[in-house]
Amino acid sequence: MTLRGIVKRFSDVTAADGLELTVNDHEYLCLLGPTGAGKTTALRVMAGLTVPDEGTVLFDDRDVTSLEPEKRNAVLLSQTYSLFPTMTVADNVLFGPDIRKVSDQDKEQMLVSLLDLVRLTSRADSYPRELSGGMQQRCALARAIATSPDVLLLDEPLRALDARLRIDLRRELKSLAQTLGLTVVHVTHDQDEALVMADRIAIVRAGRIVQVGTPEEVFNEPVSPFVANFVGQSNFFIGTVACSDPNGSMVEDQFGRRVKARPTDVPVGQKAVLAVKVGHTHILKREVAPLHGRIERMLFEGRVVHVDVQIEGVGRFSSKIPMSYQGRYKVGDEVGIGWNRNKAKVFPYPEGGLENELKVD
């Protein structure tokens, strides 16, 4: 499936602004972006529920831009699941096959298979109101799959679930898609969800795809400070590129402090911003670190402790330390901040400023 130059405006809001995307057969692709980025609009365009103002939608090189939703064989599973309240689980699942006049024998085999896959065999005669949120989600998923779609479109299907159930259903959804050989486009604003589930992630911002790649690629090789901060929170250091060669580069700020980074194409002398993931940032002894400051707060996060350090002239830098290290530090301590240079990436300084670059609204 391919989207080419998709533009969609709603009054004075441009929800899709020249959106370009190709979804490979049998892959699980996550559309990841902040609220209002245009993710759901893109999904509705794929489903045929929203007609773009400009651009083309292709299914297997066939132009379906103006084709009705029911003729696309793409099924959209919305956030609300939209189960029929007066139908049992079995009747909900078989609604599509009934419309298509599938034989009773084939429907029975399909029902048994799908209820087994989503682990609802014992609840076939239950009504939606009698199911938990997770069960309703799995019932809606089985109903969508029963229509034998070429493309399964999921609009934040795990959003309303509690944390534990959401983690369990991540595995179920990905496993089910692989078992059935489905092509899935899954919209989410949860980066952890996308990193765990996706074969590839497409980052959406202001109606455009800004980066597409494997979870490892978008996490470790972001194309912009926005991506670096949205997919895994990052710390930033602003300065100019002091030197650069195949072994690495250095960025120097206005106070003459120099920090190391990987090699960069940003020219020496040009204003730049260095990004390093919070998880790759280390707390060091003050005297051995190029940057140092005072611990502002420490937040318990289970197996790790989130530490915020206020650095004069730089701002807040964050790090995560193992629980076993918690006793070594306390709020108010003077500490150093450092990182492996291969974990730090240098970008040209954004034209609109770093604060504007990092905005998610």
TIVO-166989 format. One line per 2 residues: their letters; for each residue y, x, z of N, C-alpha, C. Coordinates in pm, whole numbers, plus 50000, padded with zeros to 5 digits. Each point is the difference from the previous one (the first is absolute). Example, Ala and Ser with C-alpha at 12.3 -4.5 7.8 and 13.67 -1.06 7.14 Angstrom:
<gumars>
as	49431:51319:50780:50119:49911:50000:50120:50090:50000  50105:49965:49928:50119:50082:50006:50109:49923:50073
</gumars>
This chain:
<gumars>
mt	49881:50085:50000:50119:49915:50000:50124:50089:50000  50101:49961:49920:50120:50081:49988:50125:49913:50007
lr	50098:50045:50075:50133:49939:50003:50094:50096:49930  50074:49949:49900:50093:50084:49925:50142:49944:50008
gi	50089:50076:50062:50142:49964:50002:50028:49864:50059  49929:49962:50107:50016:49867:50058:50135:49988:50073
vk	50077:49901:49959:50127:49969:50065:49996:49854:50044  50036:49975:50126:50008:49862:50049:50119:49988:50095
rf	50089:49907:49969:50118:49977:50082:49995:49860:50061  50042:49991:50124:50017:49871:50067:50147:49993:50043
sd	50080:49924:49926:50146:49995:50021:50055:50141:49990  50057:50052:50110:50060:50133:49997:49906:50107:50055
vt	49874:49965:50022:49901:50095:50052:49905:50042:49889  49986:50130:49978:49904:50052:49902:49874:50041:50074
aa	49896:49918:49990:49876:50025:50073:49909:50100:49929  50010:50006:49868:49927:50100:49921:50099:50059:49901
dg	50010:50132:50000:50104:50067:49923:49938:50106:49908  49937:49953:49891:49936:50094:49909:49870:50054:50056
le	49925:49916:50067:49879:50041:50069:49890:50039:49901  49940:50118:50021:49893:50053:49914:49879:50035:50086
lt	49883:49948:49962:49880:50027:50078:49875:49974:49917  49901:50088:50014:49869:49979:49940:49895:50000:50110
vn	49917:49897:50004:49891:49988:50097:49870:50024:49925  49923:50098:50046:49875:50034:49934:49890:49900:50035
dh	49902:49985:49911:49887:49911:50026:49925:50045:50124  49965:49905:50085:49915:50021:50118:50065:50088:50106
ey	50131:50014:49997:50064:50078:50105:50065:49908:50102  50019:50053:50120:50069:49930:50108:50138:50065:50011
lc	50102:49929:49950:50135:50054:50000:50086:49924:50099  50071:50073:50084:50092:49939:50096:50143:50015:49952
ll	50073:49889:49998:50145:50002:49979:50064:50009:50138  50063:50113:50026:50055:50027:50133:50151:50015:49990
gp	50071:49931:50088:50145:50012:50000:50059:49917:50111  50128:50018:50028:50065:49923:50106:50016:49853:49962
tg	50031:49918:50097:50027:49859:49975:50116:49985:49901  49980:49914:49900:50104:49977:49901:50000:50099:49885
ag	49897:50085:49993:49997:50102:49894:49959:49944:49865  49936:49882:50000:49956:49940:49875:49849:49997:49984
kt	49927:50026:50106:49853:50007:49993:49940:49864:49964  50040:49896:50072:49944:49867:49975:50040:49949:49863
ta	50122:50030:49957:50042:49961:49865:49909:50062:49896  49970:50128:50017:49910:50068:49906:49863:49933:49998
lr	49950:49961:50118:49870:49935:50008:50002:49864:49931  50106:49924:50019:50012:49868:49938:50015:50009:49849
vm	50064:50107:49953:50008:50023:49855:49861:50028:49944  49921:50080:50072:49863:50028:49957:49918:49871:49994
ag	50020:49914:50100:49921:49876:50009:50046:49894:49900  50121:50015:49947:50053:49901:49908:50078:49890:50068
lt	50024:50015:50131:50075:49901:50075:50151:50019:49986  50040:50118:49959:50140:50031:49974:50010:50060:49860
vp	50086:49943:49917:50019:50051:49864:50115:50101:50002  49978:50123:49954:50107:50100:50003:50111:49969:49901
de	50120:50045:50031:50113:49985:49907:49987:50097:49884  49943:50115:50028:49975:50101:49897:49868:50069:50031
gt	49941:50061:49898:49879:50079:50020:49873:49930:49956  49889:50073:50014:49872:49954:49949:49890:50022:50103
vl	49909:49901:50010:49882:50011:50085:49878:50006:49909  49919:50103:50015:49881:50019:49916:49875:49999:50085
fd	49901:49920:49958:49866:50005:50058:49908:50052:49890  49942:50119:50021:49914:50062:49898:50070:50004:49865
dr	50125:50044:50001:50083:50014:49878:50034:49867:49934  49973:49889:50069:50033:49867:49948:50126:49950:50068
dv	50100:49961:49924:50126:49953:50055:49981:49862:50063  50016:49994:50134:49983:49873:50071:50130:49958:50068
ts	50111:50058:49958:50128:49977:50068:50032:49852:50012  49972:49923:49896:50034:49857:50000:49879:49911:50024
le	49888:50061:50034:49876:49924:50018:49997:49934:50137  49949:49875:50006:49992:49927:50125:49908:50072:50099
pe	50026:49983:50130:49919:50068:50102:49850:49975:49986  49962:49875:49971:49857:49966:49994:49928:50064:49883
kr	50075:50054:49905:49938:50065:49884:49996:50152:50010  50043:50054:50112:50006:50145:50016:49877:50058:50070
na	49930:49917:50073:49888:50046:50082:50043:50106:50100  50119:49977:50055:50051:50081:50111:50026:49905:50116
vl	49942:50028:50116:50010:49910:50115:50089:50061:50106  50098:49921:50046:50092:50045:50103:49960:49940:50134
ls	49976:50088:50098:49972:49958:50137:50126:50023:50081  50068:49890:50037:50129:50011:50067:49983:50029:50149
qt	50113:50025:50066:49998:50032:50143:49949:49883:50084  50016:49877:49951:49964:49882:50079:49856:49954:49977
ys	49930:50063:49904:49861:49968:49965:49985:49867:49926  50081:49897:50035:50003:49871:49929:49862:49937:49986
lf	49921:50000:50106:49871:49932:50000:50023:49849:50002  49908:49927:49940:50008:49854:50002:49952:49951:50136
pt	50087:49939:50080:49964:49967:50139:49891:49895:50013  49984:49913:49898:49900:49894:50009:49865:50041:49939
mt	49990:50125:49956:49875:50051:49943:49937:50102:50094  49868:50002:50001:49928:50099:50079:50014:50137:49936
va	49950:50101:50069:49999:50136:49946:49927:50002:49866  49883:49937:49996:49921:49999:49877:50076:49931:49887
dn	50063:49887:50029:50073:49927:49896:50121:50078:49951  50067:50070:50094:50113:50084:49960:49955:50110:49905
vl	49891:50065:50034:49950:50111:49919:49960:49952:49861  49941:49881:49993:49949:49949:49872:50102:49919:49921
fg	50124:49996:50046:50100:49921:49928:50018:50050:49857  50015:50129:49981:50016:50056:49866:49881:49975:49910
pd	49878:50034:50046:49882:49973:49918:49983:49852:49966  50040:49910:50092:49993:49857:49970:50092:49963:49884
ir	50121:50054:50002:50097:49973:49892:49945:50050:49867  49929:50113:50004:49950:50061:49876:49864:49942:49958
kv	49951:49900:50075:49874:49933:49968:49881:50096:50001  49999:50091:50097:49886:50090:50017:49881:49918:50046
sd	49880:50035:49955:49880:49924:50035:49974:50007:50150  49931:49895:50052:49970:49994:50143:49919:50120:50046
qd	49903:50044:49919:49917:50114:50037:50084:50128:50012  50090:50022:49902:50084:50119:50004:50099:49993:50116
ke	50050:49879:50028:50093:49986:50112:49932:50031:50132  49877:49955:50015:49927:50025:50124:49977:50149:50021
qm	49960:50068:49892:49978:50144:50011:50130:50072:50033  50109:49956:49935:50131:50062:50024:50044:49979:50145
lv	49982:49879:50051:50042:49969:50135:49925:50085:50102  49869:50008:49984:49918:50078:50093:50044:50146:49998
sl	50021:50052:49881:50038:50140:49985:50137:50030:50062  50097:49913:49970:50136:50026:50047:50014:49980:50151
ld	49937:49897:50053:50007:49980:50145:49934:50114:50075  49895:50054:49941:49935:50116:50062:50093:50122:49996
lv	50067:50019:49886:50089:50115:49985:50116:49995:50100  50055:49880:50023:50115:49990:50091:49958:49958:50141
rl	49870:49997:50024:49944:49973:50133:50044:49865:50057  49987:49897:49916:50034:49864:50044:49884:49903:49976
ts	49880:50051:49984:49884:49915:49972:49984:49891:50106  50020:50037:50126:49979:49903:50109:50115:49901:50013
ra	50108:50021:49924:50116:49911:50010:50024:49921:49871  49898:49986:49918:50015:49932:49871:50049:49857:50014
ds	49962:49931:50108:50039:49860:50017:50124:49982:50088  50064:50110:50036:50121:49992:50084:50123:49971:49914
yp	50101:49943:50064:50127:49975:49934:50098:50113:50035  50101:50022:49918:50094:50110:50026:50058:50000:50140
re	50030:49880:50055:50060:49993:50134:49904:50051:50107  49872:50007:49967:49899:50046:50097:49973:50150:49989
ls	50071:50068:49911:49978:50142:49976:50111:50084:50061  49966:50122:50038:50102:50095:50044:50080:50046:49878
gg	50109:50071:50026:50081:50050:49890:49922:50093:49908  49917:50085:50060:49920:50091:49919:49897:49927:49915
mq	49940:49896:50056:49904:49920:49925:50067:49927:49885  50120:49946:50025:50074:49933:49893:50032:50098:49887
qr	50037:50121:50038:50029:50102:49899:49877:50030:49916  49886:50011:50064:49877:50032:49927:49955:49882:49914
ca	50025:49877:50049:49967:49881:49920:50088:49995:49876  50130:50026:50017:50090:50000:49885:49962:50109:49900
la	49955:50113:50051:49958:50109:49913:49875:49960:49920  49905:49938:50068:49878:49954:49931:50034:49896:49894
ra	50094:49910:50031:50041:49899:49902:50063:50065:49878  50083:50103:50024:50064:50069:49888:49896:50071:49913
ia	49903:50066:50063:49898:50074:49926:49909:49906:49922  49979:49879:50056:49911:49903:49934:50050:49958:49863
ts	50128:50020:49974:50053:49966:49868:49972:50110:49897  49932:50107:50044:49966:50113:49912:50123:50058:49930
pd	50101:50043:50079:50123:50049:49939:49983:50138:49939  50080:50027:49898:50008:50137:49949:50084:50085:50094
vl	50102:49936:50058:50091:50070:50091:50020:49915:50125  49984:50062:50117:50023:49933:50127:50133:50051:50057
ll	50093:49907:50024:50134:50034:50047:50016:49954:50145  50029:50093:50088:50007:49971:50143:50141:50026:50051
de	50063:49895:50055:50137:50012:50052:49998:50009:50152  50002:50123:50050:49996:50028:50143:49894:49914:50071
pl	49875:50009:49959:49897:49911:50053:49965:50025:50147  50039:50114:50055:49964:50032:50138:50119:49991:50094
ra	50111:49955:49949:50126:50007:50075:49996:49924:50132  49940:49881:50001:50009:49913:50117:49890:50026:50103
ld	49915:50098:49977:49886:50023:50087:50034:50096:50113  49924:49989:50111:50022:50095:50109:49952:50139:49958
ar	50044:50101:50073:49982:50139:49958:49853:50036:49979  49914:49962:50093:49859:50038:49991:49934:49934:49879
lr	50026:49871:49981:49940:49928:49888:50053:50054:49867  50128:50036:49999:50059:50054:49878:49929:50130:49958
id	49970:50084:50097:49931:50126:49970:49860:49972:49948  49929:49905:50063:49864:49966:49955:50002:49945:49857
lr	50096:49913:49970:50004:49936:49869:50045:50094:49889  50070:50106:50037:50030:50103:49899:49871:50052:49939
re	49907:50034:50086:49872:50054:49953:49923:49895:49920  50002:49875:50047:49928:49894:49932:50053:49977:49859
lk	50132:49992:49988:50061:49975:49870:49969:50111:49901  50016:50124:50043:49977:50113:49910:49853:50006:49960
sl	49910:49980:50096:49857:50004:49971:49960:49888:49905  50056:49881:50021:49969:49885:49915:50046:50025:49857
aq	50119:50053:49985:50053:50029:49867:49912:50100:49927  49954:50102:50071:49914:50101:49938:49865:49940:49962
tl	49945:49917:50088:49868:49940:49976:50003:49912:49875  50107:49925:49983:50009:49906:49889:50069:50059:49876
gl	50046:50122:50009:50065:50064:49886:50131:49933:49960  50076:49951:50100:50123:49926:49972:50117:50096:49973
tv	50094:49951:49921:50131:50065:49988:50092:49927:50097  50057:50074:50095:50079:49937:50106:50139:50061:50005
vh	50101:49912:50010:50137:50043:50029:50038:49936:50133  50028:50084:50098:50020:49957:50138:50143:50036:50042
vt	50081:49899:50027:50138:50022:50043:50006:50016:50152  50072:50102:50046:50017:50021:50143:50128:50079:50026
hd	50052:49988:50122:50109:50089:50042:49951:50092:50111  49867:49996:50027:49938:50081:50105:49942:50127:49937
qd	50063:50114:50027:49956:50124:49937:49860:50039:50043  49963:49975:50125:49865:50036:50046:49894:49919:49924
ea	50030:49873:49978:49909:49914:49924:49981:50054:49859  50107:50038:49935:49992:50052:49864:49926:50132:49995
lv	50027:50089:50094:49935:50132:50000:49850:49988:50020  49956:49905:50082:49858:49983:50028:49926:49933:49885
ma	50063:49901:49935:49929:49913:49907:50011:50040:49853  50109:50060:49960:50031:50013:49858:49927:50116:49932
dr	49962:49976:49874:49963:50111:49912:50128:50069:49952  50101:49918:49969:50133:50050:49968:50104:49911:50067
ia	50116:50059:50027:50111:49927:50060:50119:50006:49905  50063:49885:49978:50124:49994:49923:50113:49966:50097
iv	50096:50092:50013:50112:49979:50090:50109:49922:49927  50040:49885:50057:50099:49913:49939:50130:50007:50080
ra	50110:50017:49927:50131:49997:50066:50102:49938:49906  50070:49899:50050:50107:49933:49924:49952:49958:49861
gr	49879:49945:49993:49949:49946:49874:49946:50102:49903  49984:50125:50043:49948:50104:49913:49883:50072:50067
iv	49908:50051:49918:49894:50087:50050:50056:50141:50004  50008:50060:50120:50059:50133:50012:49895:50111:50004
qv	49875:49966:50034:49892:50099:49997:49866:49928:50000  49906:50052:49923:49862:49950:49999:49908:50119:50017
gt	49901:49988:50088:49906:50108:50018:49895:49964:50102  49907:50091:50024:49900:49979:50104:50070:50003:50135
pe	49934:49948:50104:50062:50008:50133:50039:50143:50039  49914:50096:49965:50031:50139:50032:50123:50048:49926
ev	50014:49958:49874:50114:50045:49919:50132:49945:50052  50005:49870:50030:50127:49944:50044:50035:50046:50141
fn	49900:50034:50080:50027:50049:50136:50044:50145:49999  49928:50084:49925:50026:50144:50004:50097:50049:49893
ep	50014:49923:49891:50088:50042:49889:50099:49889:49964  50082:49959:50096:50098:49894:49970:50102:50048:49897
vs	50049:49907:49918:50094:50037:49894:50145:49989:50046  50024:49947:50119:50136:49981:50048:50000:49995:50152
pf	50116:50021:50063:50007:49984:50146:49960:49861:50045  50032:49897:49920:49961:49864:50037:49849:49989:50014
va	49925:50047:49901:49854:49993:50006:49948:50085:50115  50060:50118:50020:49957:50088:50108:50012:49932:50135
nf	50102:49916:50018:50021:49934:50128:49928:49867:50010  49979:49933:49887:49936:49867:50004:49849:50012:50015
vg	49940:50099:49935:49856:50023:50012:49978:50116:50096  49996:49970:50127:49991:50104:50100:50140:50045:50038
qs	50044:49967:50119:50137:50032:50043:50027:50149:49991  50119:50037:49953:50036:50141:49985:50125:50035:50079
nf	50012:50129:50033:50123:50058:50052:50075:50063:49884  50133:50007:50011:50081:50054:49891:50098:50105:50051
fi	50019:50104:49918:50093:50108:50029:50086:50020:49877  50132:49990:50015:50093:50009:49889:50063:50138:49996
gt	50007:50057:49881:50065:50130:49984:50008:50037:49853  50003:50129:49972:49995:50050:49863:49881:50092:49986
va	49946:50008:49878:49887:50088:49976:50050:50144:50004  49953:50076:50100:50045:50138:50018:49923:50097:49912
cs	49871:49973:49979:49918:50084:49913:49874:49923:49964  49939:50040:49889:49877:49934:49956:49924:50093:49908
dp	49869:50009:50021:49912:50077:49912:49862:49935:50006  49903:50051:49927:49867:49936:49999:49933:49991:50136
ng	50047:50076:50097:49939:49998:50133:50062:49896:50092  50118:49952:49965:50065:49902:50084:50150:50002:49983
sm	50069:49918:50080:50145:49991:49994:50055:49990:50141  50133:50014:50010:50068:49983:50128:50125:49916:49979
ve	50025:49911:50096:50119:49915:49998:50087:50038:50119  50128:50018:49974:50094:50043:50103:50106:49894:50023
dq	50027:49968:50128:50101:49898:50027:50135:50064:50025  50098:49917:50035:50138:50048:50015:50018:50093:50119
fg	49904:50002:50091:50008:50088:50116:49923:50131:49979  49948:50018:49878:49928:50122:49970:49853:49999:50041
rr	49951:49886:50046:49858:49991:50038:49915:49984:49875  49897:50082:49989:49912:49997:49882:49861:49951:50039
vk	49945:49910:49916:49864:49950:50023:49920:50017:49872  49869:50014:50016:49911:50030:49888:49943:49872:49938
ar	49969:50010:49869:49939:49889:49927:49914:50057:49888  49927:49911:49934:49921:50042:49885:50092:50035:49883
pt	49949:50061:49894:50085:50030:49883:50066:49873:49947  50120:50016:49943:50074:49885:49949:50067:50032:49868
dv	50023:49895:49922:50075:50014:49874:50149:49979:50020  50041:49963:50120:50143:49983:50027:50066:50137:49995
pv	50105:50016:49920:50063:50132:49983:50058:50057:50129  49997:50131:50014:50062:50068:50113:50148:49966:50003
gq	50051:49968:50118:50140:49965:50016:50028:49852:49990  49903:49921:49956:50023:49855:49985:49969:49929:50132
ka	50078:49896:50029:49976:49920:50120:49865:49930:49989  49926:50000:50109:49864:49947:49996:49966:49936:50134
vl	49889:49929:50001:49948:49944:50124:49852:50035:50010  49962:50055:50113:49861:50036:50027:49934:49886:50077
av	49879:49964:49960:49925:49894:50068:49867:50056:50050  49968:49967:50125:49871:50039:50058:49949:49883:50084
kv	49874:49964:49981:49943:49886:50071:50005:50022:50151  50020:49889:50072:50000:50007:50147:49869:50060:50050
gh	49889:49963:49937:49871:50052:50044:49977:50146:49970  50085:50058:49914:49989:50142:49966:50104:50085:50073
th	50078:49937:50088:50106:50068:50075:49947:50038:50138  50028:50125:50042:49942:50052:50125:50108:50027:50104
il	49963:49979:50126:50083:50040:50113:49965:50146:50033  50101:50087:50005:49979:50143:50023:50086:50048:50117
kr	49978:50125:50037:50090:50061:50098:50138:50015:49937  50101:49976:50078:50138:50000:49950:50037:50131:49931
ev	49958:50113:50058:50044:50129:49951:49935:50043:49868  49891:49935:49959:49931:50042:49877:50025:49905:49884
ap	50083:49897:50020:50019:49898:49897:50139:50009:49939  50011:49975:49868:50132:50001:49935:50088:49884:50044
lh	49938:49889:50041:50074:49884:50049:49957:49972:50143  50094:49961:50083:49964:49964:50138:50094:49892:50051
gr	49951:49928:50099:50079:49892:50055:49938:49949:50129  50046:49885:50043:49958:49943:50128:49912:49876:49974
ie	49889:49991:50074:49913:49882:49987:50075:49877:50048  50014:49904:49910:50076:49879:50028:49912:49889:50058
rm	49877:49990:49948:49907:49900:50053:49859:50034:49959  49903:49946:50075:49858:50018:49972:49934:49863:50006
lf	49927:49963:49894:49939:49868:49991:49848:50013:49991  49929:49938:50090:49854:50002:50001:49946:49915:49887
eg	49911:50057:49916:49943:49927:49887:49847:50006:49999  49941:50015:50118:49855:50005:50008:49949:50143:49999
rv	49947:50042:49885:49946:50136:49992:50108:50106:49984  50122:49959:49964:50110:50094:49983:50123:49948:50074
vh	50096:50092:50018:50130:49965:50059:50107:50031:49896  50085:49903:49971:50111:50017:49907:50116:50061:50077
vd	50050:50113:49952:50108:50073:50068:50122:50006:49908  50115:49953:50050:50127:50009:49927:50084:50111:50060
vq	50046:50090:49913:50082:50113:50042:50136:49989:49933  50108:50003:50077:50135:49994:49946:50051:50142:49974
ie	50029:50030:49872:50044:50134:49961:50146:49994:49959  50082:50084:50060:50143:49999:49972:50028:50028:49853
gv	50080:49916:49937:50038:50018:49861:49895:49954:49901  49885:49958:50047:49892:49955:49913:49965:49854:50027
gr	49991:49968:50129:49959:49865:50038:49863:50002:50062  49933:49888:49993:49870:49985:50065:49888:50052:49912
fs	49916:50084:50057:49875:50043:49937:49886:49949:50087  49895:49951:49936:49888:49942:50074:49873:50079:49974
sk	49911:49996:50097:49871:50067:49990:49897:49918:50075  49874:50028:49973:49892:49935:50075:49913:50110:50061
ip	49976:49989:50129:49919:50099:50070:49876:49932:50059  49889:50074:50015:49880:49941:50060:50027:49956:50144
ms	49929:49899:50045:50015:49953:50137:49981:50113:50101  49911:50093:49967:49970:50110:50093:50121:50092:50022
yq	50099:49993:49906:50119:50084:50011:50113:49932:50077  49981:49873:50035:50110:49921:50055:50060:50065:50124
gr	49917:50058:50086:50048:50059:50123:50085:50125:49981  49999:50056:49879:50076:50122:49976:50149:49974:49981
yk	50036:49875:49969:50138:49970:49966:50049:49878:50078  50130:49992:50014:50061:49882:50061:50137:49978:49937
vg	50051:49878:50012:50132:49968:49946:50103:50093:50062  50085:50057:49913:50103:50093:50045:49966:50145:49975
de	49873:50032:49971:49960:50138:49972:50064:50051:49872  50037:50127:49999:50045:50068:49878:49878:50056:49928
vg	49981:49960:49874:49883:50043:49924:50041:50039:49858  49910:50069:49932:50022:50033:49861:49923:49906:49909
ig	50040:49995:49874:49935:49917:49899:49965:50089:49881  49877:49985:49949:49959:50078:49884:49891:49929:49922
wn	49958:50062:49889:49896:49942:49915:49946:50107:49905  49883:49973:49946:49944:50083:49894:50084:49981:49874
rn	50044:50109:49939:50090:49986:49886:49938:49921:49885  49868:50003:49988:49934:49926:49891:50002:49849:50022
ka	50039:49957:50119:50009:49857:50030:50141:49945:49979  50095:50087:49967:50139:49957:49984:50039:50002:49853
kv	50057:49890:49952:50039:49988:49860:50153:49988:49989  50056:50064:49898:50144:50000:49980:50036:49911:49881
fp	50098:49911:50020:50049:49911:49895:50147:50028:49975  50048:49975:49878:50146:50001:49978:50064:49898:50093
yp	50119:50030:50050:50067:49906:50090:50033:49872:49922  49963:49883:50052:50023:49874:49927:50148:49977:49971
eg	50029:49948:49882:50138:49977:49958:50074:49905:50094  49931:49898:50047:50065:49903:50088:49994:50036:50147
gl	49951:50119:50032:49986:50040:50139:49860:49969:50053  49960:50074:50103:49864:49985:50053:49981:49865:50071
en	50098:49954:50072:49987:49872:50071:49975:49887:49903  50075:49998:49891:49982:49896:49900:49864:50012:49931
el	49954:50123:49976:49872:50025:49938:49884:49945:50083  50013:50006:50131:49891:49961:50089:49999:49853:50036
kv	50102:49924:49959:50005:49859:50033:49879:49925:49947  49950:49905:50076:49885:49920:49958:50038:49856:49972
d	50128:49965:50007:50039:49861:49972:50076:49993:49868
</gumars>
